[in-house]
Amino acid sequence: MQEIWTCDKTLLRLLSSCPLLKRLTINSDGGTIDESGDLTMADLFECLRGIEYLTVWCFIFLSFLPLPRKLPTTLVHLKHLCMECVCFCHIYALPIFVLLIRSYPNLEKLKLVVTEDEVLDESYMGSSTLEDYSDISLEYLNELEILHLRNIENGLVFVKLILAKSPVLKKVWIFLWDELPKDDKLQISEILLSCPCASPMVKINVS
């Protein structure tokens, strides 16, 4: 497993020199990457063609705004994606997820670790809808895991999108934020367990 804490041309040279690298973790002490310079998401993902297991902090992608609709490099080898420091109420959260989904056609497992909403400035907060995402498809996704889900509106929008676009999804684990009121937990559970699903074999577990 290779772990990276910066994103610059040195990183790209390192990744380019490791064509057999299968597992990669990209982190950043400050959330976003101040040293990204004129690098784009396309530059970064061009060096990840062979990666099969990727762990990355969600806020890192804010270093590469504006987001493209789709990356020119399709990561056909990526099977497992873990995104940490996810904040569903961020205005770019859903666009980031959709961009990555469009670029990972063979993704089999998706894991999200949600962070607290209070870390955001109000100017970055907003609601999301499923409009313009009708072309999304996760043909091979069979596992979804979300830890510390708490934001009802945007979090549920994302889960509904995954359930509706994953025809072979088998296992869904949703672990709610411990400090959510009991009534909120019950409401979220009822909504998730009644969502329309593209897969007839999916089992949804909410706790």
TIRO-2110 file (N, C-alpha, C; in Angstrom, 1 decimal):
// TIRO-2110
0.9, -1.2, 0.0, N, 1, A
0.0, 0.0, 0.0, CA, 1, A
0.9, 1.2, 0.0, C, 1, A
0.7, 2.1, -1.0, N, 2, A
1.4, 3.4, -1.0, CA, 2, A
0.5, 4.5, -0.5, C, 2, A
1.1, 5.3, 0.5, N, 3, A
0.3, 6.4, 1.0, CA, 3, A
0.9, 7.8, 0.7, C, 3, A
0.1, 8.7, 0.1, N, 4, A
0.6, 10.0, -0.3, CA, 4, A
0.0, 11.1, 0.5, C, 4, A
0.8, 12.1, 0.8, N, 5, A
0.2, 13.2, 1.6, CA, 5, A
0.3, 14.6, 0.9, C, 5, A
0.8, 14.6, -0.3, N, 6, A
0.9, 15.8, -1.1, CA, 6, A
0.5, 15.5, -2.5, C, 6, A
0.2, 16.6, -3.3, N, 7, A
-0.2, 16.4, -4.7, CA, 7, A
0.5, 17.4, -5.5, C, 7, A
1.6, 17.0, -6.2, N, 8, A
2.3, 18.0, -7.0, CA, 8, A
3.0, 17.1, -8.1, C, 8, A
3.9, 17.8, -8.9, N, 9, A
4.5, 17.1, -10.0, CA, 9, A
5.4, 15.9, -9.5, C, 9, A
5.9, 16.1, -8.3, N, 10, A
6.7, 15.0, -7.7, CA, 10, A
5.8, 13.8, -7.5, C, 10, A
4.6, 14.0, -7.0, N, 11, A
3.7, 12.9, -6.8, CA, 11, A
3.4, 12.2, -8.2, C, 11, A
3.2, 13.0, -9.2, N, 12, A
2.8, 12.4, -10.5, CA, 12, A
4.0, 11.6, -11.1, C, 12, A
5.2, 12.1, -10.9, N, 13, A
6.4, 11.4, -11.3, CA, 13, A
6.5, 10.0, -10.6, C, 13, A
6.2, 10.1, -9.2, N, 14, A
6.2, 8.9, -8.4, CA, 14, A
5.2, 7.9, -8.9, C, 14, A
4.0, 8.3, -9.1, N, 15, A
2.9, 7.4, -9.5, CA, 15, A
3.2, 6.8, -10.9, C, 15, A
3.8, 7.7, -11.8, N, 16, A
4.0, 7.2, -13.2, CA, 16, A
5.1, 6.2, -13.2, C, 16, A
6.0, 6.2, -12.2, N, 17, A
7.1, 5.3, -12.1, CA, 17, A
6.7, 4.0, -11.4, C, 17, A
5.4, 3.8, -11.0, N, 18, A
5.0, 2.6, -10.3, CA, 18, A
3.8, 2.0, -11.1, C, 18, A
4.0, 1.6, -12.3, N, 19, A
2.8, 1.1, -13.1, CA, 19, A
2.2, -0.2, -12.5, C, 19, A
2.9, -0.9, -11.6, N, 20, A
2.3, -2.1, -11.0, CA, 20, A
1.6, -1.8, -9.6, C, 20, A
1.6, -0.5, -9.2, N, 21, A
0.9, -0.1, -8.0, CA, 21, A
-0.6, -0.4, -8.0, C, 21, A
-1.1, -1.2, -7.1, N, 22, A
-2.5, -1.6, -7.1, CA, 22, A
-3.3, -0.9, -6.0, C, 22, A
-2.6, -0.5, -4.9, N, 23, A
-3.3, 0.1, -3.7, CA, 23, A
-2.7, 1.5, -3.4, C, 23, A
-3.6, 2.5, -3.2, N, 24, A
-3.1, 3.8, -3.0, CA, 24, A
-4.0, 4.6, -2.0, C, 24, A
-3.4, 5.3, -1.1, N, 25, A
-4.1, 6.2, -0.2, CA, 25, A
-3.6, 7.6, -0.4, C, 25, A
-4.5, 8.6, -0.7, N, 26, A
-4.1, 10.0, -0.9, CA, 26, A
-4.8, 10.8, 0.2, C, 26, A
-3.9, 11.4, 1.1, N, 27, A
-4.4, 12.2, 2.2, CA, 27, A
-3.9, 13.6, 2.1, C, 27, A
-4.4, 14.5, 3.0, N, 28, A
-3.9, 15.8, 3.1, CA, 28, A
-4.1, 16.4, 4.5, C, 28, A
-3.1, 16.9, 5.2, N, 29, A
-3.3, 17.4, 6.5, CA, 29, A
-4.3, 18.5, 6.6, C, 29, A
-4.4, 19.4, 5.5, N, 30, A
-5.3, 20.5, 5.5, CA, 30, A
-6.6, 20.2, 4.8, C, 30, A
-6.9, 19.0, 4.4, N, 31, A
-8.1, 18.7, 3.7, CA, 31, A
-7.9, 18.9, 2.2, C, 31, A
-7.8, 20.1, 1.7, N, 32, A
-7.5, 20.4, 0.3, CA, 32, A
-6.0, 20.4, 0.1, C, 32, A
-5.5, 20.6, -1.1, N, 33, A
-4.1, 20.5, -1.4, CA, 33, A
-3.6, 21.8, -1.9, C, 33, A
-2.9, 22.6, -1.1, N, 34, A
-2.5, 23.9, -1.5, CA, 34, A
-1.4, 23.9, -2.5, C, 34, A
-0.7, 22.8, -2.7, N, 35, A
0.5, 22.8, -3.6, CA, 35, A
0.1, 22.2, -4.9, C, 35, A
-1.2, 22.1, -5.2, N, 36, A
-1.6, 21.5, -6.5, CA, 36, A
-1.2, 22.3, -7.7, C, 36, A
-1.1, 23.6, -7.5, N, 37, A
-0.6, 24.5, -8.6, CA, 37, A
-1.6, 24.4, -9.8, C, 37, A
-1.0, 24.2, -11.0, N, 38, A
-1.8, 24.1, -12.2, CA, 38, A
-2.2, 22.7, -12.5, C, 38, A
-2.0, 21.7, -11.6, N, 39, A
-2.5, 20.4, -11.8, CA, 39, A
-4.0, 20.3, -11.9, C, 39, A
-4.5, 19.3, -12.7, N, 40, A
-5.9, 19.1, -12.8, CA, 40, A
-6.2, 17.7, -12.3, C, 40, A
-7.5, 17.4, -12.1, N, 41, A
-7.9, 16.1, -11.7, CA, 41, A
-7.5, 15.1, -12.8, C, 41, A
-7.6, 15.5, -14.1, N, 42, A
-7.2, 14.7, -15.2, CA, 42, A
-5.7, 14.3, -15.1, C, 42, A
-4.8, 15.3, -14.7, N, 43, A
-3.4, 15.0, -14.5, CA, 43, A
-3.2, 13.9, -13.5, C, 43, A
-3.9, 14.0, -12.3, N, 44, A
-3.8, 13.1, -11.3, CA, 44, A
-4.3, 11.7, -11.7, C, 44, A
-5.4, 11.6, -12.2, N, 45, A
-6.0, 10.3, -12.5, CA, 45, A
-5.4, 9.6, -13.7, C, 45, A
-4.7, 10.4, -14.6, N, 46, A
-3.9, 9.8, -15.7, CA, 46, A
-2.9, 8.8, -15.1, C, 46, A
-2.4, 9.1, -13.9, N, 47, A
-1.3, 8.3, -13.3, CA, 47, A
-1.9, 7.1, -12.4, C, 47, A
-3.2, 7.0, -12.4, N, 48, A
-3.8, 6.0, -11.6, CA, 48, A
-4.5, 4.9, -12.4, C, 48, A
-4.1, 4.7, -13.6, N, 49, A
-4.8, 3.8, -14.5, CA, 49, A
-4.8, 2.3, -14.0, C, 49, A
-3.7, 1.9, -13.3, N, 50, A
-3.7, 0.5, -12.8, CA, 50, A
-4.2, 0.3, -11.4, C, 50, A
-4.6, 1.4, -10.7, N, 51, A
-5.0, 1.3, -9.3, CA, 51, A
-6.3, 0.5, -9.2, C, 51, A
-6.3, -0.5, -8.2, N, 52, A
-7.5, -1.3, -8.0, CA, 52, A
-8.2, -0.9, -6.7, C, 52, A
-7.4, -0.4, -5.7, N, 53, A
-7.9, -0.1, -4.4, CA, 53, A
-7.5, 1.3, -4.0, C, 53, A
-8.4, 2.3, -4.0, N, 54, A
-8.1, 3.7, -3.8, CA, 54, A
-8.8, 4.2, -2.5, C, 54, A
-8.0, 4.8, -1.6, N, 55, A
-8.6, 5.5, -0.5, CA, 55, A
-8.2, 7.0, -0.6, C, 55, A
-9.2, 7.9, -0.5, N, 56, A
-8.9, 9.3, -0.7, CA, 56, A
-9.8, 10.2, 0.1, C, 56, A
-9.3, 11.3, 0.6, N, 57, A
-10.1, 12.3, 1.3, CA, 57, A
-11.0, 13.1, 0.3, C, 57, A
-12.2, 13.2, 0.6, N, 58, A
-13.2, 13.8, -0.3, CA, 58, A
-12.8, 15.3, -0.6, C, 58, A
-12.4, 16.0, 0.4, N, 59, A
-12.1, 17.5, 0.3, CA, 59, A
-10.9, 17.7, -0.7, C, 59, A
-10.1, 16.7, -0.9, N, 60, A
-8.9, 16.9, -1.8, CA, 60, A
-9.4, 17.4, -3.2, C, 60, A
-10.5, 16.9, -3.6, N, 61, A
-11.0, 17.2, -5.0, CA, 61, A
-11.4, 18.7, -5.1, C, 61, A
-11.6, 19.4, -4.0, N, 62, A
-11.9, 20.8, -4.0, CA, 62, A
-10.7, 21.6, -4.5, C, 62, A
-9.5, 21.0, -4.5, N, 63, A
-8.3, 21.6, -5.0, CA, 63, A
-8.3, 21.8, -6.5, C, 63, A
-9.2, 21.1, -7.2, N, 64, A
-9.2, 21.0, -8.6, CA, 64, A
-10.5, 21.6, -9.3, C, 64, A
-11.1, 22.6, -8.6, N, 65, A
-12.3, 23.2, -9.1, CA, 65, A
-11.9, 24.1, -10.3, C, 65, A
-12.7, 24.3, -11.3, N, 66, A
-14.1, 23.7, -11.5, CA, 66, A
-14.0, 22.3, -11.9, C, 66, A
-15.0, 21.5, -11.5, N, 67, A
-15.0, 20.1, -11.8, CA, 67, A
-15.4, 19.8, -13.2, C, 67, A
-14.7, 18.9, -13.9, N, 68, A
-15.2, 18.5, -15.2, CA, 68, A
-16.4, 17.6, -15.1, C, 68, A
-17.2, 17.5, -16.2, N, 69, A
-18.3, 16.6, -16.1, CA, 69, A
-17.9, 15.1, -16.1, C, 69, A
-16.8, 14.8, -16.8, N, 70, A
-16.2, 13.5, -16.8, CA, 70, A
-14.7, 13.5, -17.0, C, 70, A
-14.0, 12.7, -16.4, N, 71, A
-12.5, 12.6, -16.6, CA, 71, A
-12.2, 11.9, -17.9, C, 71, A
-11.2, 12.4, -18.6, N, 72, A
-10.8, 11.8, -19.8, CA, 72, A
-10.2, 10.4, -19.7, C, 72, A
-9.7, 10.1, -18.5, N, 73, A
-9.2, 8.8, -18.2, CA, 73, A
-10.2, 8.0, -17.4, C, 73, A
-10.6, 6.8, -18.0, N, 74, A
-11.5, 5.9, -17.4, CA, 74, A
-10.7, 4.9, -16.6, C, 74, A
-10.9, 4.8, -15.3, N, 75, A
-10.2, 3.8, -14.5, CA, 75, A
-10.9, 2.5, -14.5, C, 75, A
-10.6, 1.7, -15.5, N, 76, A
-11.3, 0.4, -15.6, CA, 76, A
-10.9, -0.6, -14.6, C, 76, A
-9.7, -0.4, -14.0, N, 77, A
-9.2, -1.4, -13.1, CA, 77, A
-9.6, -1.2, -11.6, C, 77, A
-10.2, 0.0, -11.3, N, 78, A
-10.5, 0.3, -9.9, CA, 78, A
-11.7, -0.5, -9.5, C, 78, A
-11.6, -1.3, -8.4, N, 79, A
-12.6, -2.2, -7.9, CA, 79, A
-13.2, -1.6, -6.6, C, 79, A
-12.3, -1.1, -5.7, N, 80, A
-12.7, -0.7, -4.4, CA, 80, A
-12.3, 0.8, -4.2, C, 80, A
-13.3, 1.6, -3.8, N, 81, A
-13.1, 3.0, -3.6, CA, 81, A
-13.6, 3.4, -2.2, C, 81, A
-12.7, 3.9, -1.4, N, 82, A
-13.0, 4.4, 0.0, CA, 82, A
-12.8, 5.9, 0.0, C, 82, A
-13.8, 6.7, 0.3, N, 83, A
-13.7, 8.1, 0.5, CA, 83, A
-13.9, 8.5, 1.9, C, 83, A
-13.0, 9.2, 2.5, N, 84, A
-13.0, 9.6, 3.9, CA, 84, A
-13.3, 11.1, 3.9, C, 84, A
-13.7, 11.6, 5.1, N, 85, A
-14.0, 13.0, 5.3, CA, 85, A
-15.1, 13.5, 4.4, C, 85, A
-16.1, 12.7, 4.2, N, 86, A
-17.2, 13.0, 3.4, CA, 86, A
-18.2, 13.9, 4.1, C, 86, A
-18.6, 15.0, 3.5, N, 87, A
-19.6, 15.9, 4.1, CA, 87, A
-20.7, 16.1, 3.1, C, 87, A
-21.8, 15.4, 3.3, N, 88, A
-22.9, 15.4, 2.3, CA, 88, A
-23.6, 16.8, 2.1, C, 88, A
-23.5, 17.7, 3.1, N, 89, A
-24.1, 19.0, 3.0, CA, 89, A
-23.3, 20.0, 2.2, C, 89, A
-22.1, 19.6, 1.8, N, 90, A
-21.2, 20.5, 1.0, CA, 90, A
-21.8, 20.5, -0.4, C, 90, A
-21.8, 21.7, -1.0, N, 91, A
-22.4, 21.9, -2.3, CA, 91, A
-21.7, 21.1, -3.4, C, 91, A
-20.5, 20.7, -3.2, N, 92, A
-19.8, 19.9, -4.3, CA, 92, A
-19.7, 18.4, -4.0, C, 92, A
-20.3, 18.0, -2.9, N, 93, A
-20.3, 16.6, -2.5, CA, 93, A
-20.8, 15.7, -3.6, C, 93, A
-22.1, 15.9, -3.9, N, 94, A
-22.7, 15.0, -4.9, CA, 94, A
-22.1, 15.1, -6.3, C, 94, A
-21.7, 16.3, -6.8, N, 95, A
-21.0, 16.4, -8.0, CA, 95, A
-19.7, 15.6, -8.0, C, 95, A
-19.0, 15.7, -6.9, N, 96, A
-17.7, 14.9, -6.8, CA, 96, A
-18.0, 13.4, -7.0, C, 96, A
-19.0, 12.9, -6.2, N, 97, A
-19.3, 11.5, -6.3, CA, 97, A
-19.7, 11.1, -7.7, C, 97, A
-20.6, 11.9, -8.3, N, 98, A
-21.0, 11.5, -9.6, CA, 98, A
-19.9, 11.5, -10.6, C, 98, A
-19.0, 12.5, -10.5, N, 99, A
-17.8, 12.5, -11.4, CA, 99, A
-17.0, 11.3, -11.3, C, 99, A
-16.8, 10.8, -10.0, N, 100, A
-16.0, 9.6, -9.8, CA, 100, A
-16.7, 8.4, -10.3, C, 100, A
-18.0, 8.3, -10.1, N, 101, A
-18.8, 7.2, -10.5, CA, 101, A
-18.7, 7.0, -12.0, C, 101, A
-18.8, 8.2, -12.7, N, 102, A
-18.8, 8.2, -14.2, CA, 102, A
-17.4, 7.6, -14.7, C, 102, A
-16.4, 7.8, -13.9, N, 103, A
-15.0, 7.4, -14.3, CA, 103, A
-14.6, 6.0, -13.8, C, 103, A
-15.4, 5.4, -13.0, N, 104, A
-15.1, 4.1, -12.5, CA, 104, A
-16.2, 3.1, -12.9, C, 104, A
-16.2, 2.7, -14.1, N, 105, A
-17.3, 1.8, -14.6, CA, 105, A
-17.4, 0.4, -14.0, C, 105, A
-16.2, -0.1, -13.5, N, 106, A
-16.2, -1.4, -13.0, CA, 106, A
-16.1, -1.5, -11.4, C, 106, A
-16.5, -0.4, -10.8, N, 107, A
-16.4, -0.3, -9.3, CA, 107, A
-17.3, -1.4, -8.7, C, 107, A
-16.7, -2.2, -7.7, N, 108, A
-17.4, -3.2, -7.1, CA, 108, A
-17.8, -2.9, -5.6, C, 108, A
-17.0, -2.1, -4.9, N, 109, A
-17.3, -1.8, -3.6, CA, 109, A
-17.0, -0.3, -3.3, C, 109, A
-18.0, 0.4, -2.7, N, 110, A
-17.9, 1.8, -2.3, CA, 110, A
-18.0, 2.0, -0.8, C, 110, A
-17.1, 2.6, -0.2, N, 111, A
-17.2, 2.9, 1.2, CA, 111, A
-17.0, 4.4, 1.5, C, 111, A
-17.9, 5.0, 2.3, N, 112, A
-17.8, 6.4, 2.6, CA, 112, A
-17.8, 6.6, 4.1, C, 112, A
-16.9, 7.4, 4.6, N, 113, A
-16.7, 7.8, 6.0, CA, 113, A
-17.1, 9.2, 6.1, C, 113, A
-18.3, 9.5, 6.7, N, 114, A
-18.9, 10.8, 6.8, CA, 114, A
-18.2, 11.6, 8.0, C, 114, A
-18.0, 12.9, 7.8, N, 115, A
-17.5, 13.8, 8.8, CA, 115, A
-18.6, 14.7, 9.3, C, 115, A
-18.3, 15.5, 10.3, N, 116, A
-19.3, 16.4, 10.9, CA, 116, A
-19.6, 17.6, 9.9, C, 116, A
-20.8, 18.0, 9.9, N, 117, A
-21.2, 19.1, 9.0, CA, 117, A
-20.7, 20.5, 9.5, C, 117, A
-20.5, 20.6, 10.8, N, 118, A
-20.1, 21.9, 11.4, CA, 118, A
-18.8, 22.4, 10.9, C, 118, A
-18.0, 21.6, 10.3, N, 119, A
-16.7, 22.1, 9.8, CA, 119, A
-16.7, 23.0, 8.7, C, 119, A
-17.9, 23.1, 8.0, N, 120, A
-18.1, 24.0, 6.8, CA, 120, A
-18.5, 25.4, 7.1, C, 120, A
-18.0, 26.3, 6.3, N, 121, A
-18.5, 27.6, 6.2, CA, 121, A
-19.9, 27.6, 5.5, C, 121, A
-20.8, 28.4, 6.0, N, 122, A
-22.2, 28.4, 5.4, CA, 122, A
-22.2, 28.6, 3.9, C, 122, A
-21.2, 29.3, 3.4, N, 123, A
-21.2, 29.6, 1.9, CA, 123, A
-21.0, 28.3, 1.1, C, 123, A
-20.5, 27.3, 1.7, N, 124, A
-20.2, 26.0, 1.0, CA, 124, A
-21.3, 25.0, 1.3, C, 124, A
-22.3, 25.4, 2.0, N, 125, A
-23.4, 24.4, 2.3, CA, 125, A
-24.6, 24.6, 1.4, C, 125, A
-25.2, 23.5, 1.0, N, 126, A
-26.4, 23.6, 0.1, CA, 126, A
-27.0, 22.2, -0.1, C, 126, A
-28.2, 22.2, -0.7, N, 127, A
-28.9, 20.9, -0.9, CA, 127, A
-28.5, 20.4, -2.3, C, 127, A
-28.8, 19.1, -2.5, N, 128, A
-28.5, 18.5, -3.8, CA, 128, A
-29.7, 17.8, -4.3, C, 128, A
-29.8, 17.6, -5.6, N, 129, A
-30.9, 16.9, -6.2, CA, 129, A
-30.3, 15.9, -7.2, C, 129, A
-31.2, 15.0, -7.7, N, 130, A
-30.7, 14.0, -8.7, CA, 130, A
-30.8, 14.4, -10.1, C, 130, A
-31.2, 15.7, -10.3, N, 131, A
-31.3, 16.2, -11.7, CA, 131, A
-30.0, 16.1, -12.4, C, 131, A
-30.0, 15.8, -13.7, N, 132, A
-28.8, 15.7, -14.6, CA, 132, A
-28.0, 14.5, -14.3, C, 132, A
-28.4, 13.5, -13.5, N, 133, A
-27.6, 12.4, -13.2, CA, 133, A
-28.3, 11.1, -13.8, C, 133, A
-29.1, 11.2, -14.7, N, 134, A
-29.8, 10.0, -15.2, CA, 134, A
-28.9, 9.0, -16.0, C, 134, A
-27.7, 9.5, -16.4, N, 135, A
-26.8, 8.6, -17.2, CA, 135, A
-25.9, 7.8, -16.3, C, 135, A
-26.0, 8.0, -14.9, N, 136, A
-25.2, 7.2, -14.0, CA, 136, A
-25.5, 5.8, -14.0, C, 136, A
-24.5, 4.9, -14.0, N, 137, A
-24.8, 3.5, -13.9, CA, 137, A
-23.6, 2.8, -13.2, C, 137, A
-23.9, 2.0, -12.2, N, 138, A
-22.9, 1.2, -11.5, CA, 138, A
-23.2, -0.3, -11.8, C, 138, A
-22.8, -0.8, -12.9, N, 139, A
-23.2, -2.1, -13.4, CA, 139, A
-22.6, -3.2, -12.5, C, 139, A
-21.5, -2.9, -11.8, N, 140, A
-20.8, -4.0, -11.1, CA, 140, A
-20.8, -3.8, -9.6, C, 140, A
-21.3, -2.7, -9.1, N, 141, A
-21.3, -2.4, -7.7, CA, 141, A
-22.1, -3.4, -6.9, C, 141, A
-21.5, -4.1, -6.0, N, 142, A
-22.2, -5.1, -5.2, CA, 142, A
-22.2, -4.8, -3.7, C, 142, A
-21.4, -3.9, -3.3, N, 143, A
-21.3, -3.5, -1.8, CA, 143, A
-21.2, -2.0, -1.6, C, 143, A
-22.0, -1.5, -0.7, N, 144, A
-22.0, -0.1, -0.3, CA, 144, A
-22.0, 0.0, 1.2, C, 144, A
-21.0, 0.7, 1.7, N, 145, A
-20.9, 0.9, 3.2, CA, 145, A
-20.8, 2.4, 3.5, C, 145, A
-21.6, 2.9, 4.4, N, 146, A
-21.5, 4.3, 4.8, CA, 146, A
-21.4, 4.4, 6.3, C, 146, A
-20.4, 5.0, 6.8, N, 147, A
-20.2, 5.2, 8.2, CA, 147, A
-20.6, 6.6, 8.7, C, 147, A
-21.3, 6.7, 9.8, N, 148, A
-21.6, 7.9, 10.5, CA, 148, A
-22.6, 8.8, 9.7, C, 148, A
-23.5, 8.2, 8.9, N, 149, A
-24.5, 9.0, 8.2, CA, 149, A
-25.3, 9.8, 9.1, C, 149, A
-25.4, 11.1, 8.8, N, 150, A
-26.2, 12.0, 9.7, CA, 150, A
-27.1, 13.0, 9.0, C, 150, A
-26.6, 13.6, 7.9, N, 151, A
-27.4, 14.6, 7.2, CA, 151, A
-28.5, 13.9, 6.4, C, 151, A
-29.8, 14.1, 6.8, N, 152, A
-30.9, 13.4, 6.3, CA, 152, A
-31.1, 13.7, 4.8, C, 152, A
-31.2, 15.0, 4.4, N, 153, A
-31.6, 15.3, 3.0, CA, 153, A
-30.5, 14.9, 2.0, C, 153, A
-29.3, 15.5, 2.1, N, 154, A
-28.3, 15.2, 1.1, CA, 154, A
-27.8, 13.8, 1.1, C, 154, A
-27.6, 13.2, 2.3, N, 155, A
-27.2, 11.9, 2.5, CA, 155, A
-28.1, 10.9, 1.8, C, 155, A
-29.4, 11.1, 2.1, N, 156, A
-30.4, 10.2, 1.5, CA, 156, A
-30.5, 10.4, 0.0, C, 156, A
-30.3, 11.6, -0.5, N, 157, A
-30.3, 11.8, -2.0, CA, 157, A
-29.2, 10.9, -2.6, C, 157, A
-28.0, 10.9, -2.0, N, 158, A
-26.9, 10.1, -2.6, CA, 158, A
-27.2, 8.6, -2.5, C, 158, A
-27.7, 8.1, -1.3, N, 159, A
-28.0, 6.7, -1.2, CA, 159, A
-29.1, 6.3, -2.2, C, 159, A
-30.1, 7.1, -2.3, N, 160, A
-31.2, 6.8, -3.3, CA, 160, A
-30.6, 6.6, -4.7, C, 160, A
-29.7, 7.5, -5.1, N, 161, A
-29.0, 7.5, -6.4, CA, 161, A
-28.3, 6.1, -6.6, C, 161, A
-27.5, 5.7, -5.6, N, 162, A
-26.8, 4.5, -5.7, CA, 162, A
-27.8, 3.3, -5.8, C, 162, A
-28.8, 3.3, -5.0, N, 163, A
-29.7, 2.1, -5.0, CA, 163, A
-30.4, 2.0, -6.4, C, 163, A
-30.7, 3.2, -6.9, N, 164, A
-31.5, 3.2, -8.2, CA, 164, A
-30.6, 2.9, -9.4, C, 164, A
-29.3, 3.0, -9.3, N, 165, A
-28.4, 2.8, -10.4, CA, 165, A
-27.4, 1.6, -10.3, C, 165, A
-27.7, 0.7, -9.3, N, 166, A
-26.8, -0.4, -9.1, CA, 166, A
-27.6, -1.7, -9.3, C, 166, A
-27.7, -2.3, -10.5, N, 167, A
-28.6, -3.4, -10.7, CA, 167, A
-28.1, -4.8, -10.1, C, 167, A
-26.8, -4.9, -9.7, N, 168, A
-26.4, -6.1, -9.0, CA, 168, A
-26.0, -5.9, -7.6, C, 168, A
-26.3, -4.8, -7.0, N, 169, A
-26.0, -4.5, -5.6, CA, 169, A
-26.6, -5.6, -4.7, C, 169, A
-25.7, -6.1, -3.8, N, 170, A
-26.2, -7.1, -2.9, CA, 170, A
-26.2, -6.7, -1.4, C, 170, A
-25.2, -6.0, -1.0, N, 171, A
-25.0, -5.7, 0.4, CA, 171, A
-24.9, -4.2, 0.6, C, 171, A
-25.7, -3.6, 1.5, N, 172, A
-25.7, -2.2, 1.9, CA, 172, A
-25.6, -2.1, 3.4, C, 172, A
-24.6, -1.5, 3.9, N, 173, A
-24.5, -1.3, 5.3, CA, 173, A
-24.5, 0.2, 5.6, C, 173, A
-25.5, 0.7, 6.3, N, 174, A
-25.5, 2.1, 6.7, CA, 174, A
-25.4, 2.2, 8.2, C, 174, A
-24.4, 2.8, 8.7, N, 175, A
-24.2, 3.0, 10.1, CA, 175, A
-24.4, 4.5, 10.4, C, 175, A
-25.5, 4.8, 11.2, N, 176, A
-25.9, 6.1, 11.5, CA, 176, A
-25.0, 6.7, 12.6, C, 176, A
-24.9, 8.1, 12.5, N, 177, A
-24.2, 8.8, 13.5, CA, 177, A
-24.7, 8.5, 14.9, C, 177, A
-23.9, 8.1, 15.9, N, 178, A
-24.3, 7.7, 17.2, CA, 178, A
-25.2, 8.7, 17.9, C, 178, A
-24.9, 10.0, 17.7, N, 179, A
-25.6, 11.0, 18.5, CA, 179, A
-26.9, 11.5, 17.9, C, 179, A
-27.3, 10.9, 16.8, N, 180, A
-28.6, 11.2, 16.2, CA, 180, A
-29.7, 10.8, 17.2, C, 180, A
-30.8, 11.7, 17.3, N, 181, A
-31.9, 11.3, 18.1, CA, 181, A
-32.6, 10.0, 17.6, C, 181, A
-33.2, 9.3, 18.5, N, 182, A
-33.8, 8.0, 18.2, CA, 182, A
-34.8, 8.2, 17.1, C, 182, A
-35.6, 9.2, 17.2, N, 183, A
-36.7, 9.4, 16.2, CA, 183, A
-36.1, 9.7, 14.8, C, 183, A
-34.9, 10.4, 14.7, N, 184, A
-34.3, 10.6, 13.4, CA, 184, A
-33.7, 9.3, 12.9, C, 184, A
-33.2, 8.5, 13.7, N, 185, A
-32.6, 7.2, 13.3, CA, 185, A
-33.8, 6.3, 12.7, C, 185, A
-34.9, 6.3, 13.4, N, 186, A
-36.0, 5.6, 12.9, CA, 186, A
-36.5, 6.1, 11.6, C, 186, A
-36.6, 7.4, 11.4, N, 187, A
-37.1, 8.0, 10.2, CA, 187, A
-36.2, 7.6, 9.0, C, 187, A
-34.8, 7.8, 9.2, N, 188, A
-33.9, 7.4, 8.2, CA, 188, A
-34.0, 6.0, 7.8, C, 188, A
-34.1, 5.1, 8.8, N, 189, A
-34.2, 3.7, 8.5, CA, 189, A
-35.4, 3.4, 7.7, C, 189, A
-36.6, 4.0, 8.0, N, 190, A
-37.8, 3.7, 7.3, CA, 190, A
-37.7, 4.2, 5.8, C, 190, A
-37.0, 5.3, 5.6, N, 191, A
-36.9, 5.9, 4.3, CA, 191, A
-36.0, 4.9, 3.5, C, 191, A
-34.8, 4.6, 4.0, N, 192, A
-33.9, 3.7, 3.3, CA, 192, A
-34.4, 2.4, 2.9, C, 192, A
-35.1, 1.8, 3.9, N, 193, A
-35.7, 0.4, 3.7, CA, 193, A
-36.8, 0.4, 2.7, C, 193, A
-37.4, 1.6, 2.4, N, 194, A
-38.5, 1.6, 1.4, CA, 194, A
-38.1, 2.2, 0.1, C, 194, A
-36.8, 2.5, -0.1, N, 195, A
-36.3, 3.1, -1.4, CA, 195, A
-36.4, 2.2, -2.5, C, 195, A
-36.8, 2.7, -3.7, N, 196, A
-36.7, 1.8, -4.9, CA, 196, A
-35.3, 1.4, -5.2, C, 196, A
-35.2, 0.1, -5.6, N, 197, A
-33.8, -0.5, -5.8, CA, 197, A
-33.8, -1.1, -7.2, C, 197, A
-32.7, -0.9, -7.9, N, 198, A
-32.5, -1.5, -9.2, CA, 198, A
-32.2, -3.0, -9.1, C, 198, A
-31.6, -3.4, -8.0, N, 199, A
-31.3, -4.8, -7.7, CA, 199, A
-32.3, -5.5, -6.9, C, 199, A
-32.8, -6.6, -7.4, N, 200, A
-33.8, -7.4, -6.7, CA, 200, A
-33.3, -8.2, -5.5, C, 200, A
-31.9, -8.3, -5.4, N, 201, A
-31.3, -9.1, -4.4, CA, 201, A
-30.6, -8.3, -3.3, C, 201, A
-30.8, -7.0, -3.3, N, 202, A
-30.1, -6.2, -2.3, CA, 202, A
-30.6, -6.4, -0.9, C, 202, A
-29.8, -6.4, 0.1, N, 203, A
-30.1, -6.4, 1.5, CA, 203, A
-29.6, -5.2, 2.1, C, 203, A
-30.5, -4.4, 2.7, N, 204, A
-30.1, -3.1, 3.3, CA, 204, A
-30.1, -3.2, 4.8, C, 204, A
-29.0, -2.9, 5.4, N, 205, A
-28.9, -3.0, 6.8, CA, 205, A
-28.6, -1.6, 7.4, C, 205, A
-29.4, -1.1, 8.3, N, 206, A
-29.3, 0.2, 8.9, CA, 206, A
-29.2, 0.1, 10.4, C, 206, A
-28.1, 0.7, 11.0, N, 207, A
-28.0, 0.5, 12.4, CA, 207, A
-27.3, 1.8, 13.0, C, 207, A
END
